[in-house]
Each structure stands twice: as C-alpha cells, then as structure tokens.
Amino acid sequence: MIGARSNRTSAVVDLFCGILGKTPEFGLLTDEGRMADWVVHVDTDVLPPAQVLGSAVGIKAQEGVPYITGLDKLLIGLTTG
C-alpha cells in the first residue's frame, strides 16, 4: 500500500501492540523519522535485482534512512504481470 508506514520492532512490542490495538508513534511512523539522511544515486543501464540493491543500500545505510535516485529512467514503461 502506498503510504504505509512500519517500523522493524521486536516480537514483544508487536505482541503488545496486537493486544492493545494501538501502536506507539516513533521512528519511521513519524514524518520526522522518515526524512532521508542518505542519498544513494544508482548509475546503471540495467535494473538491478531488488534484493541486491536493497542489501547493498542496507549494508551502507545501516540505521539511516536512504533516498534512492537514478532508477526513474529504468522504471518508465515497466509493467507488472
């Protein structure tokens, strides 16, 4: 779902959220928490596999929030199915 927000939390936090029916607003659930602090520019003519790109960015950014640029020219006209 576009616009969905989630944090990677522990099983205990998820359990309590499920029991209470509420989730505390922190981290990536807030607008401030979603502000990028890494800009990653991908310069390639071939669309990289999502798993490889995500893994490489995750290894570098660690706890940061990345903003990925440079893929727009590869995603134009891409269809699903």
VEXMARVO-660209 format. One record per residue: residue in one letter; x, y, z of N, C-alpha, C in turn. Coordinates in steps of 0.05 Angstrom, whole numbers, padded with zeros to 5 digits, always signed. Layout:
<pts>
AXYZXYZXYZ...
</pts>
This chain:
<pts>
M+00017-00023+00000+00000+00000+00000+00018+00025+00000I+00014+00042-00019+00030+00067-00020+00023+00084+00004G+00044+00093+00018+00039+00109+00042+00039+00093+00068A+00041+00067+00066+00041+00051+00090+00068+00056+00105R+00066+00055+00131+00090+00060+00147+00093+00038+00168S+00117+00030+00172+00122+00010+00193+00150+00012+00204N+00154+00003+00228+00180+00000+00240+00187-00029+00241R+00212-00035+00244+00220-00063+00249+00223-00064+00279T+00204-00077+00293+00204-00078+00322+00207-00107+00331S+00211-00110+00357+00214-00136+00369+00187-00150+00370A+00188-00176+00374+00163-00192+00376+00147-00184+00400V+00160-00175+00422+00146-00167+00446+00130-00142+00441V+00142-00122+00428+00128-00097+00421+00105-00104+00403D+00109-00120+00383+00087-00128+00364+00065-00142+00380L+00071-00159+00398+00051-00173+00414+00034-00153+00430F+00048-00135+00444+00033-00115+00460+00016-00097+00442C+00026-00090+00419+00010-00073+00400-00015-00088+00392G-00012-00114+00387-00035-00130+00379-00055-00133+00401I-00046-00136+00426-00064-00139+00449-00079-00112+00454L-00064-00090+00453-00076-00064+00459-00091-00052+00435G-00084-00061+00412-00097-00049+00388-00086-00022+00381K-00063-00015+00392-00051+00011+00388-00021+00007+00383T-00009+00026+00368+00019+00026+00363+00031+00053+00370P+00053+00053+00386+00065+00079+00392+00077+00092+00368E+00074+00118+00365+00085+00133+00343+00114+00140+00348F+00132+00126+00335+00161+00132+00337+00175+00122+00312G+00199+00131+00309+00215+00121+00286+00203+00127+00259L+00201+00107+00243+00191+00110+00215+00162+00115+00213L+00147+00115+00236+00119+00121+00235+00113+00151+00235T+00134+00167+00240+00130+00196+00241+00142+00208+00216D+00133+00232+00209+00144+00246+00186+00174+00252+00190E+00181+00260+00214+00209+00267+00220+00227+00242+00218G+00217+00219+00226+00232+00195+00225+00236+00184+00197R+00220+00194+00178+00222+00185+00150+00240+00203+00133M+00251+00224+00145+00268+00242+00130+00295+00228+00123A+00302+00228+00098+00326+00214+00089+00351+00227+00100D+00370+00211+00108+00396+00222+00116+00418+00210+00099W+00411+00194+00080+00429+00183+00060+00417+00187+00032V+00433+00197+00013+00424+00198-00015+00441+00178-00030V+00428+00159-00043+00442+00138-00058+00434+00142-00087H+00454+00148-00104+00449+00151-00133+00458+00126-00147V+00440+00113-00161+00446+00088-00176+00450+00096-00205D+00475+00091-00215+00481+00099-00243+00487+00073-00258T+00466+00063-00271+00468+00038-00287+00448+00038-00309D+00453+00022-00330+00434+00020-00352+00416-00005-00349V+00422-00021-00329+00407-00046-00325+00394-00044-00297L+00368-00051-00295+00354-00050-00270+00366-00072-00252P+00378-00065-00229+00389-00085-00211+00367-00101-00197P+00372-00126-00190+00352-00141-00175+00346-00126-00148A+00321-00125-00141+00313-00110-00117+00328-00121-00092Q+00332-00147-00090+00345-00158-00066+00374-00149-00065V+00388-00148-00087+00416-00139-00088+00418-00110-00081L+00401-00093-00093+00401-00065-00088+00394-00059-00058G+00373-00071-00049+00365-00067-00021+00386-00076-00001S+00399-00098-00007+00420-00108+00011+00444-00090+00011A+00453-00081-00012+00476-00063-00014+00470-00036+00000V+00447-00025-00004+00439+00001+00009+00437-00004+00039G+00425-00026+00047+00422-00031+00076+00448-00035+00090I+00468-00047+00077+00494-00051+00089+00508-00024+00094K+00505-00006+00075+00517+00021+00077+00502+00039+00097A+00475+00040+00094+00459+00059+00109+00455+00050+00138Q+00455+00024+00143+00451+00013+00170+00426+00024+00183E+00429+00041+00203+00406+00052+00217+00394+00077+00204G+00407+00087+00182+00398+00111+00169+00374+00106+00151V+00364+00128+00140+00341+00126+00121+00351+00135+00094P+00352+00116+00074+00363+00123+00048+00341+00134+00029Y+00350+00151+00011+00334+00161-00011+00348+00153-00037I+00336+00136-00053+00349+00125-00076+00341+00140-00101T+00360+00149-00117+00355+00163-00142+00369+00148-00165G+00361+00155-00189+00374+00144-00213+00360+00120-00225L+00339+00110-00212+00325+00087-00223+00301+00096-00240D+00293+00121-00240+00269+00130-00254+00271+00124-00284K+00294+00128-00296+00296+00123-00325+00292+00093-00332L+00297+00075-00312+00294+00047-00317+00266+00037-00311L+00251+00051-00295+00225+00043-00287+00203+00054-00304I+00209+00073-00322+00189+00084-00341+00180+00062-00360G+00155+00057-00362+00144+00037-00380+00145+00009-00370L+00155+00005-00345+00156-00022-00333+00128-00030-00326T+00121-00054-00334+00094-00064-00328+00095-00088-00310T+00074-00093-00295+00073-00116-00277+00057-00138-00291G+00062-00162-00281+00047-00185-00291+00062-00200-00310
</pts>
